[in-house]
């Protein structure tokens, strides 16, 4: 009984993995085909698989591949950050808005701009200020929650 359940779970996982990989390849080829010059999704998929030798397609794809890679990595990292937030707090409803991370990051950036308006020119400094503002907001939320005796959920 348990062996059958394990095999069914593994089959379902492998099937889902294959299906999602195909969906990812299709989404990547669609992303690569969208732009000012016309390149079909089939040509983009051929480029992804390394079957295309057309110079024009390679030139255009050399530009579009970075946009597509940035979008795919951003989505993957957002999913990972959500997973980590839900795992660390043991709260299935955890997100940046519930914990106040977005608000405290924005408040920290606004305070930094009020203190030093020239900081707007340095995107790295703004990123650091927003990160530490969100981190401070998360620490404050967890501290207030533990002081109030609340559970993670």
MOCOR-V174962 format. One record per run of one state. SS is the DSSP state (~ for helix, > for strand, _ for the rest). FROM is the first residue (numbers start at 1). LEN is the number of residues. Records with the same first field share a line. If there is no record, write none. Layout:
SS->FROM-LEN / FROM-LEN
This chain:
_->1-1 / 34-7 / 50-5 / 90-11 / 116-1 / 122-1 / 149-5
~->2-32 / 41-9 / 55-35 / 101-15 / 117-5 / 123-26
